[in-house]
Amino acid sequence: MKREIMIRKMIDHTPSIIGNNRLNHYSVLLPLIEKEDGLHILFEVRSFQMRRQPGEICFPGGKVDKQDRIPQDAAIREAKEELGITDKEITDVFPFDYMLSPFGMMVNTYVGFLDCTLNRIVPNPSEVEEVFTVPLAFFKNNPPKIHHVNFEIKPEEGFPFDLITNGKDYQWQMRKIEEYFYMYEGRVIWGLTAKILYAFIEFIE
């Protein structure tokens, strides 16, 4: 390959995450709703019929499909399907940050307003057990409890230790991740939802 061709390729390249095409892409919406005492954040409780994480607290969202023009479309589409609301009832949607999970997921996050009352929301029973809101002020005044999870690296059988320095004595780096826990009126918000929430609260503060 000639130098000129390489330079042209680099000029035309848009930086991305290495391995991006092997990630599962998801989008979630952090929904804000105005109530008499100020802004609240709306949460869903996942249906107990769900195969994955039944009964856990989450934001509306799901996998980005081919039909979605951009990841934001997936967040809005899923919110409409899960909450039984219309396009007109989801307004002022803004991209927030994205996060990579250690399980091969890239999650695009968005913040938007629900221009409807809580009574207007009709959760899809196949996906959502119930919805509830928490005052935004609660999270500002009550930081999460933080615990850690350690990941052990265990090479698969047949791993070519002979190809790496120190072979079987190679010092693998232990991976430690933080898990955030918010407790509100007997409910526990944790996992990916709590991480997104924590980042959002830090941002607005």
VOBA-1610 file (N, C-alpha, C; in pm, whole numbers, padded with zeros to 5 digits, always signed):
BEGIN
Met+00085-00120+00000Met+00000+00000+00000Met+00089+00125+00000Lys+00052+00219-00086Lys+00132+00340-00096Lys+00099+00438+00017Arg+00198+00523+00047Arg+00182+00623+00153Arg+00061+00711+00128Glu+00040+00754+00004Glu-00070+00845-00028Glu-00207+00781+00003Ile-00218+00651-00027Ile-00344+00580+00000Ile-00367+00571+00150Met-00260+00541+00226Met-00272+00534+00372Met-00315+00668+00430Ile-00255+00777+00382Ile-00290+00910+00432Ile-00436+00941+00401Arg-00483+00904+00283Arg-00622+00930+00246Arg-00717+00852+00336Lys-00682+00727+00365Lys-00765+00646+00455Lys-00775+00710+00593Met-00662+00762+00643Met-00662+00822+00776Met-00739+00953+00778Ile-00731+01031+00670Ile-00806+01156+00662Ile-00956+01129+00665Asp-00998+01023+00598Asp-01140+00991+00587Asp-01194+00916+00709His-01105+00879+00801His-01147+00795+00914His-01211+00877+01026Thr-01323+00828+01078Thr-01386+00887+01197Thr-01356+00797+01316Pro-01289+00849+01420Pro-01253+00764+01534Pro-01376+00699+01597Ser-01360+00576+01639Ser-01466+00501+01706Ser-01402+00412+01811Ile-01483+00337+01881Ile-01432+00243+01980Ile-01380+00120+01907Ile-01259+00078+01938Ile-01205-00043+01877Ile-01290-00162+01920Gly-01335-00239+01822Gly-01424-00351+01850Gly-01570-00311+01854Asn-01601-00189+01810Asn-01737-00136+01816Asn-01838-00226+01744Asn-01795-00286+01632Asn-01887-00368+01554Asn-01923-00499+01623Arg-01850-00534+01729Arg-01881-00656+01803Arg-01959-00629+01931Leu-01985-00502+01959Leu-02061-00466+02079Leu-02211-00473+02052Asn-02288-00502+02155Asn-02433-00491+02147Asn-02471-00349+02189His-02541-00278+02101His-02574-00139+02126His-02714-00123+02182Tyr-02723-00050+02293Tyr-02850-00024+02359Tyr-02867+00126+02380Ser-02991+00168+02397Ser-03019+00308+02429Ser-03121+00313+02542Val-03101+00405+02636Val-03197+00425+02745Val-03232+00572+02757Leu-03350+00596+02810Leu-03398+00732+02835Leu-03411+00755+02984Leu-03347+00860+03033Leu-03367+00902+03172Leu-03481+01002+03169Pro-03602+00962+03210Pro-03719+01047+03193Pro-03744+01140+03311Leu-03759+01267+03283Leu-03792+01366+03385Leu-03939+01404+03371Ile-04005+01418+03482Ile-04145+01455+03481Ile-04168+01563+03587Glu-04242+01667+03552Glu-04266+01778+03645Glu-04386+01747+03734Lys-04366+01763+03866Lys-04474+01746+03962Lys-04479+01871+04049Glu-04575+01877+04137Glu-04595+01998+04217Glu-04473+02034+04300Asp-04399+01934+04346Asp-04282+01962+04430Asp-04152+01969+04350Gly-04162+01978+04218Gly-04042+01993+04135Gly-04023+01876+04040Leu-03904+01866+03984Leu-03874+01760+03889Leu-03855+01625+03959His-03912+01523+03896His-03894+01385+03942His-03829+01305+03830Ile-03765+01195+03867Ile-03715+01098+03769Ile-03808+00978+03772Leu-03847+00933+03653Leu-03936+00817+03645Leu-03855+00689+03626Phe-03895+00586+03698Phe-03831+00454+03689Phe-03936+00348+03656Glu-03888+00241+03597Glu-03972+00125+03573Glu-03927+00010+03663Val-04022-00077+03698Val-03990-00206+03759Val-04013-00310+03650Arg-03909-00383+03616Arg-03921-00482+03509Arg-04022-00591+03545Ser-04100-00631+03446Ser-04201-00734+03466Ser-04138-00861+03522Phe-04211-00928+03610Phe-04162-01053+03667Phe-04170-01167+03564Gln-04231-01137+03448Gln-04236-01236+03339Gln-04109-01232+03254Met-04028-01128+03271Met-03909-01111+03188Met-03807-01221+03220Arg-03738-01265+03114Arg-03637-01370+03131Arg-03513-01315+03201Arg-03476-01191+03168Arg-03357-01130+03226Arg-03395-01024+03329Gln-03336-01031+03446Gln-03350-00931+03553Gln-03496-00896+03586Pro-03580-00996+03608Pro-03719-00966+03644Pro-03727-00893+03778Gly-03815-00793+03785Gly-03837-00721+03910Gly-03735-00615+03942Glu-03632-00599+03858Glu-03531-00497+03887Glu-03577-00360+03835Ile-03519-00257+03894Ile-03556-00118+03859Ile-03466-00070+03746Cys-03527-00004+03648Cys-03451+00040+03532Cys-03513+00165+03471Phe-03446+00217+03369Phe-03501+00323+03285Phe-03561+00259+03159Pro-03652+00329+03092Pro-03700+00278+02963Pro-03583+00265+02866Gly-03584+00161+02786Gly-03477+00146+02689Gly-03469+00006+02635Gly-03376-00015+02542Gly-03359-00147+02483Gly-03255-00144+02374Lys-03253-00251+02298Lys-03151-00268+02194Lys-03179-00178+02075Val-03071-00124+02018Val-03083-00043+01896Val-03105-00138+01779Asp-03217-00119+01707Asp-03252-00205+01594Asp-03213-00140+01462Lys-03217-00218+01356Lys-03186-00167+01223Lys-03283-00057+01181Gln-03407-00064+01233Gln-03508+00036+01196Gln-03478+00172+01258Asp-03391+00178+01358Asp-03360+00304+01425Asp-03258+00382+01345Arg-03294+00503+01307Arg-03204+00586+01226Arg-03080+00622+01305Ile-03099+00661+01430Ile-02990+00693+01522Ile-03023+00630+01657Pro-02925+00612+01746Pro-02954+00548+01875Pro-03063+00618+01955Gln-03076+00750+01940Gln-03181+00822+02013Gln-03320+00771+01976Asp-03337+00731+01850Asp-03467+00678+01807Asp-03505+00554+01887Ala-03405+00473+01920Ala-03432+00351+01998Ala-03480+00385+02138Ala-03418+00485+02200Ala-03458+00525+02336Ala-03602+00574+02337Ile-03639+00654+02238Ile-03775+00708+02231Ile-03874+00597+02197Arg-03838+00513+02101Arg-03928+00403+02061Arg-03957+00311+02179Glu-03852+00274+02252Glu-03872+00184+02365Glu-03954+00249+02476Ala-03931+00379+02501Ala-04009+00450+02603Ala-04157+00452+02567Lys-04187+00476+02441Lys-04327+00476+02395Lys-04390+00338+02413Glu-04316+00234+02375Glu-04369+00098+02384Glu-04389+00056+02529Glu-04295+00091+02616Glu-04299+00044+02754Glu-04395+00124+02841Leu-04411+00254+02809Leu-04494+00342+02893Leu-04631+00372+02833Gly-04653+00333+02709Gly-04783+00357+02647Gly-04810+00504+02621Ile-04707+00579+02580Ile-04724+00721+02554Ile-04689+00750+02408Thr-04712+00874+02367Thr-04692+00912+02227Thr-04568+00997+02209Asp-04532+01018+02082Asp-04418+01104+02049Asp-04432+01242+02112Lys-04553+01296+02107Lys-04576+01432+02157Lys-04557+01443+02307Glu-04561+01330+02376Glu-04547+01331+02522Glu-04402+01311+02567Ile-04310+01295+02472Ile-04167+01288+02503Ile-04101+01407+02433Thr-04056+01505+02510Thr-04003+01627+02450Thr-03865+01661+02507Asp-03799+01754+02439Asp-03670+01804+02484Asp-03576+01690+02522Val-03551+01602+02425Val-03462+01489+02447Val-03320+01529+02407Phe-03227+01506+02500Phe-03088+01546+02477Phe-02996+01425+02500Pro-02893+01411+02416Pro-02796+01305+02441Pro-02716+01335+02567Phe-02698+01233+02648Phe-02612+01246+02765Phe-02483+01170+02732Asp-02431+01091+02821Asp-02307+01018+02796Asp-02339+00874+02754Tyr-02237+00802+02709Tyr-02256+00660+02684Tyr-02159+00584+02771Met-02192+00458+02795Met-02106+00378+02881Met-02084+00240+02820Leu-01968+00185+02850Leu-01934+00050+02808Leu-01944-00042+02929Ser-02016-00150+02914Ser-02025-00246+03024Ser-01918-00353+03003Pro-01878-00421+03110Pro-01778-00528+03094Pro-01834-00650+03024Phe-01961-00645+02986Phe-02026-00761+02924Phe-02056-00737+02776Gly-01977-00649+02714Gly-01990-00630+02570Gly-02106-00545+02525Met-02149-00452+02610Met-02260-00363+02575Met-02212-00219+02569Met-02259-00145+02470Met-02242-00001+02470Met-02381+00060+02488Val-02396+00141+02591Val-02526+00198+02624Val-02524+00348+02598Asn-02608+00392+02504Asn-02625+00534+02476Asn-02734+00587+02569Thr-02707+00696+02639Thr-02806+00748+02733Thr-02857+00884+02688Tyr-02985+00907+02716Tyr-03052+01031+02678Tyr-03135+01080+02796Val-03152+01211+02802Val-03235+01272+02905Val-03349+01344+02834Gly-03472+01320+02879Gly-03586+01383+02815Gly-03698+01408+02914Phe-03795+01488+02872Phe-03908+01523+02958Phe-04034+01451+02911Leu-04111+01402+03009Leu-04241+01344+02980Leu-04346+01450+03006Asp-04410+01496+02901Asp-04514+01600+02915Asp-04650+01534+02932Cys-04665+01466+03044Cys-04792+01400+03076Cys-04794+01375+03226Thr-04910+01339+03277Thr-04921+01306+03418Thr-04887+01159+03437Leu-04859+01122+03560Leu-04828+00983+03591Leu-04948+00893+03561Asn-05068+00946+03582Asn-05189+00867+03555Asn-05207+00836+03407Arg-05147+00917+03322Arg-05159+00896+03177Arg-05077+00776+03131Ile-04974+00740+03206Ile-04885+00632+03166Ile-04953+00497+03188Val-04951+00415+03082Val-05009+00280+03088Val-04899+00180+03055Pro-04831+00127+03157Pro-04717+00039+03131Pro-04757-00087+03052Asn-04667-00128+02964Asn-04684-00252+02889Asn-04660-00369+02985Pro-04764-00447+03020Pro-04748-00549+03125Pro-04649-00659+03091Ser-04620-00680+02964Ser-04524-00784+02928Ser-04380-00742+02958Glu-04359-00611+02975Glu-04225-00561+03002Glu-04212-00487+03134Val-04319-00422+03177Val-04313-00331+03293Val-04417-00371+03397Glu-04370-00399+03518Glu-04460-00434+03628Glu-04530-00310+03682Glu-04454-00202+03698Glu-04509-00076+03747Glu-04408+00036+03721Val-04454+00160+03738Val-04364+00275+03731Val-04378+00355+03859Phe-04275+00430+03891Phe-04280+00519+04006Phe-04183+00633+03981Thr-04196+00739+04058Thr-04105+00853+04044Thr-04036+00883+04176Val-03919+00944+04164Val-03843+00987+04281Val-03803+01132+04259Pro-03822+01219+04359Pro-03782+01359+04341Pro-03633+01369+04307Leu-03601+01451+04212Leu-03461+01473+04174Leu-03380+01519+04295Ala-03444+01599+04380Ala-03375+01651+04499Ala-03328+01540+04591Phe-03400+01427+04592Phe-03360+01315+04679Phe-03219+01269+04645Phe-03191+01254+04516Phe-03060+01204+04474Phe-02950+01307+04497Lys-02987+01435+04490Lys-02889+01539+04518Lys-02846+01535+04664Asn-02940+01500+04752Asn-02916+01505+04895Asn-02877+01371+04956Asn-02887+01263+04879Asn-02859+01130+04932Asn-02767+01054+04837Pro-02636+01067+04856Pro-02543+00995+04768Pro-02559+00844+04784Pro-02520+00768+04684Pro-02536+00622+04692Pro-02434+00557+04783Lys-02466+00438+04829Lys-02366+00355+04894Lys-02289+00284+04784Ile-02158+00271+04801Ile-02074+00212+04697Ile-02011+00083+04749His-02026-00023+04671His-01963-00151+04700His-01885-00193+04575His-01798-00290+04591His-01711-00332+04481His-01731-00479+04445Val-01714-00506+04318Val-01718-00643+04268Val-01584-00671+04200Asn-01521-00782+04237Asn-01395-00821+04175Asn-01418-00925+04067Phe-01353-00904+03952Phe-01360-00999+03842Phe-01230-01078+03837Glu-01240-01209+03842Glu-01122-01294+03833Glu-01098-01330+03687Ile-00974-01315+03642Ile-00939-01352+03505Ile-00893-01497+03505Lys-00962-01579+03426Lys-00932-01722+03422Lys-00919-01764+03276Pro-00796-01778+03225Pro-00777-01818+03085Pro-00845-01952+03057Glu-00896-01966+02934Glu-00964-02089+02896Glu-00864-02204+02882Glu-00918-02325+02883Glu-00834-02443+02864Glu-00770-02438+02726Gly-00642-02465+02719Gly-00571-02460+02593Gly-00512-02323+02562Phe-00520-02230+02658Phe-00463-02097+02637Phe-00312-02110+02612Pro-00257-02040+02511Pro-00114-02057+02474Pro-00019-01983+02567Phe-00003-02033+02689Phe+00086-01969+02785Phe+00230-01961+02733Asp+00266-02055+02645Asp+00403-02056+02594Asp+00432-01937+02503Leu+00329-01864+02462Leu+00349-01750+02372Leu+00362-01617+02446Ile+00343-01619+02579Ile+00348-01492+02653Ile+00459-01497+02758Thr+00510-01379+02790Thr+00616-01368+02889Thr+00570-01422+03024Asn+00652-01502+03090Asn+00626-01563+03221Asn+00524-01676+03216Gly+00470-01705+03097Gly+00381-01821+03083Gly+00270-01826+03185Lys+00259-01941+03255Lys+00151-01959+03351Lys+00167-01871+03474Asp+00284-01810+03489Asp+00308-01719+03603Asp+00278-01574+03567Tyr+00219-01553+03450Tyr+00186-01415+03408Tyr+00094-01352+03513Gln+00124-01227+03548Gln+00047-01158+03652Gln-00073-01085+03589Trp-00187-01153+03589Trp-00308-01091+03536Trp-00354-00981+03631Gln-00401-00871+03575Gln-00448-00760+03657Gln-00592-00785+03702Met-00615-00776+03832Met-00749-00795+03885Met-00838-00677+03844Arg-00959-00706+03802Arg-01053-00600+03762Arg-01153-00577+03875Lys-01164-00454+03917Lys-01259-00419+04024Lys-01352-00311+03971Ile-01483-00332+03987Ile-01580-00231+03944Ile-01663-00184+04062Glu-01706-00060+04054Glu-01791-00004+04158Glu-01938-00032+04127Glu-02013-00065+04228Glu-02158-00078+04216Glu-02222+00022+04312Tyr-02316+00100+04257Tyr-02384+00203+04334Tyr-02521+00153+04378Phe-02560+00189+04500Phe-02689+00149+04553Phe-02761+00271+04610Tyr-02878+00301+04554Tyr-02967+00403+04609Tyr-03087+00333+04671Met-03125+00374+04793Met-03242+00319+04858Met-03348+00429+04874Tyr-03468+00402+04825Tyr-03575+00501+04834Tyr-03706+00430+04865Glu-03758+00455+04984Glu-03889+00401+05027Glu-03900+00251+05002Gly-03799+00179+05045Gly-03801+00034+05034Gly-03760-00020+04898Arg-03728+00066+04804Arg-03685+00023+04671Arg-03533+00037+04659Val-03473-00052+04584Val-03328-00049+04564Val-03298-00025+04416Ile-03227+00083+04388Ile-03185+00116+04251Ile-03035+00088+04245Trp-02996-00005+04158Trp-02854-00040+04151Trp-02820-00082+04007Gly-02697-00131+03988Gly-02656-00179+03857Gly-02635-00066+03758Leu-02660-00098+03632Leu-02638-00004+03524Leu-02723+00122+03543Thr-02846+00104+03592Thr-02936+00218+03614Thr-02875+00315+03715Ala-02822+00262+03823Ala-02762+00347+03926Ala-02637+00417+03875Lys-02561+00351+03788Lys-02440+00413+03734Lys-02476+00532+03645Ile-02578+00513+03562Ile-02624+00623+03477Ile-02677+00737+03563Leu-02755+00702+03662Leu-02814+00802+03753Leu-02705+00879+03826Tyr-02604+00808+03876Tyr-02494+00872+03949Tyr-02420+00972+03859Ala-02395+00932+03734Ala-02326+01020+03641Ala-02410+01143+03611Phe-02540+01124+03599Phe-02630+01237+03569Phe-02633+01335+03687Ile-02643+01283+03807Ile-02647+01371+03925Ile-02516+01449+03938Glu-02405+01383+03914Glu-02275+01452+03916Glu-02272+01564+03810Phe-02327+01535+03694Phe-02329+01632+03584Phe-02408+01756+03620Ile-02528+01740+03675Ile-02613+01857+03703Ile-02566+01932+03826Glu-02487+01866+03909Glu-02435+01932+04028Glu-02315+02021+03993
//
